[in-house]
């Protein structure tokens, strides 16, 4: 626990700090490689996927994640850190394993991801995150043309995104398609832009093919619509109304 607290403090107050034993060298197995296999089931990833995650044990392991993603898993509305709560364990395991292995470039996340000791802890933390309810309030597109952007994005989403990410943004767990519902608009936009421009090396090639043709404005619209999605039964319930004190 002391090691975790020290790491959080270091990242909080010295974001440019250089870590000994930093991220592993980027592999050549990324999206641009002809040998790239988007979701090769091997190494630590396949180990973690075979294990049954214990959400209770994963809560402690999540403490190091909560420094950025918040204890609720809500992330940051400005999109700097994604909303994690309710995400499929398969997606979480893949992304964390890819970061740990150098298949996904995320130097900010790497110091945290490497603190997970083994495949079992990876499975436990993922189970805990999946168990969290999706916060009702998150970063949305807030431009004066929001209604039009969402409407335009809906048309494009239903044409090419809905098959994998589904009507409510629930994704498909066994196919590693992530939950989009409740995700921050700015994070969605950044990730889709990076995928389109070839900067996210562990992206699904099928998604790359679809997204390549979209210009910046179209990505804004699609992200605005995705951020508006919600999953019935998975969103956090509203808390009790605050009681007003009676005047004497």
N, C-alpha and C positions, 0 to 999 in steps of 0.2 A: 504493500500500500504506500509506503514512504517513497518508493521508486516512482510510482504513478503520480503522486502529488508533486514530486520534484520535476517530473517531465511536464506536467500541466503548467506549473509555474514558469518553467523555462520558455515554453511556447507562448504563454500569455504575455510575458514581459520582454521577450527578445525574439520576435518572429523571424529575424534574419540569422539566428544562431546556426552554426554549422555543427552537425551531429557526427560524432565518430561512428563509423560503421553505418553510413547513410544508406540511401536506397541502392539496391543492386543495380549494376549496369543494365541499361535498356537492352532487352533481348532483340534478336532479329526476327522473332516469330510473330511480329505484329501484323496489322492489317495489310501492309504493303507487300508482305512476303508471299510468294506463290505457295509456300508450304503452310501458310497460316490456317490453323484450325480454331475457329472462334471459341468453341467450348470443349476443348479436349479434356476428357475426364482422366486426369492423371495427378500424381504427386499428392500434395497436401489437400488439394481441392477434393479429390475423390475420397480421401480418407474422411474429411469432415462431412461430406454429403452422406456417407454410409452410417455415420454416427447419429444417435438420437440426442439432440441438444436438450440441455436442462436449463430452462429459463430462469429458475431460481438461482442457480450457480452463475448463470450468465449476467445477472444483475450486477454483481461485483465487478466482473470483467468489463462491463459497459461503462463503469465510472470514468475510465480514461477517454472514452468516446464522448461522454456527456459534456466535457469541457467545451467542445465546439458545437456538437449537435443538440446540446441541452439535455437535462435529465429526462424530459418528456419525449425526446427524439424529434422535436419540432424543427431543428435546424434554425437557420436565420432567414427571415423574410427577404433580405436583400440578395439572397442567392449565394452568399459566400460559402455556406455549408448547407447541404441538402436536408430535407425532411426525411428521416429514416423510419419513423414509427409505422408499423404495419407492413413493412416491406417483406417480400418473400425470403425465407431463409436461403433458398437456392441462389437468389440474386446477390444477397449479402455475402454469402460464402464465396461465390465466384469473384466478386469485385475485391474483397479483402485479400483473397488468395492471389489474385492477379497483381495487386499492388505489392504484396510481400515478395512475389516472384519476379517483379520487374516487367510484367506484361502490360501494366497500366501505369502511366506516369502521373504520380500524385505525390510530390515531395512533401506537401503539407500533411497529408494523411499518413505517410509511411512511418514516421516515428511513433505514431499511435498504433498502427496496425501491427508493427513488429513486436509490440509489447504482449500480444497474445501468444501464450507459450507453446501451444500445440493445436492439432486438429480438433481435439475435444473442446478446448476453450473457444475456438473459432465457431464451432457448432453451438455451444452454449450461449455465447453473446448474440449470435444470429437468432436463436430461438427467443431470447429475451426481447430483442428489438421487434421481431415479428409480433410478439404478444402485446405490444403497446398500441393503444388506440390512436388513430390518425387525428391530429389537432384540427379543430373546425376552422381556425383562423390561420391563414398562411399568406405568403406573398402572391398577390394577384396582379394582372396587368391593370394599371390604373390610369391610362391615358384617356383623354376626353372622347376618343373614338372606341372605347372598350367594347361597346355593344357590337359595332361593326367588325372589329378584329375577332371577337369570339365567334360571331356568325360565320365569317369567312374561314376561320380556322376549323370550325365544325365540319364544313363541307369537305375540306382537305383531309381531316382526320377520318371521317367516315368513309372516304374513298380509299385510303391507303394505310391507315394506322390501326383501324378498329379490329382488323383480323387478328392481330397479335396482342394489342393492348386492351381490347374489349371495350364495350359500350360505356362502362363506368370508370375506365382506367384501371381495372383490377389486374391486368396482365394475366400471365399463365405461369403458375409456379413450376410445373414439371418441365417447362420449356425455357425457363430462365428469363421470361419476359417480365420486366419490372412493373410494379404498381406505379402508376402515374398520378392517381387521385391524391390530392392534398399536397402535391409537390409545388415548390415555389416557382413562379413564372420565370424569374431571372436565372434560376439554376437550369430549368428546362431549356431556355433559349441558349444558354452558354454551352450546354452539353450537345445540343443538336448542331450548333454551329461548329463545335470542335469535331464532331463526327463527320459532318459534311466536308470539312476542310482537311480531314485526314490527321487530326491531332489527337484523337483518342484511339490508341493502337489496338485496344482489345474490343473494339466495336463489332457488332454483328454485321457481317458482309451484306446480308439481305437488307438491313436497315440503311447501310451506306448507299446501296444502289437506289433505294427509294428517295433518300434525302438529298442526294447529289444535285438533283434538278431544281431544288427550291432556292429562291433568292432570299435575301435578308428579310424583306418585308413579309414574305410568305412564312418564314420561320417564326416571326413575331406573332403572326395570326395563329399558327398552330400551337405555339407555346401558350398563348393567351387562352385558347380553348382548353388545352390539357390542364392548365392550372385551375380551370373552373369545374373540373370533374370531381365527383365525390362518390364514395362507396357506401351504400346503405348498410347499416349495422356495424361499420368499422370506424366511424367517426366518434370522437370523444363526446360524451353527453355533456350538455350544459350544466354548470354547477348550480346550486340553489341560489335563488335570488337573495340579494343582500337585504337584511332587515333594516328598516328605517326606525330610528329611535323616536319615541313619542315625546312630544313636548309636555312638560309638567305644568 
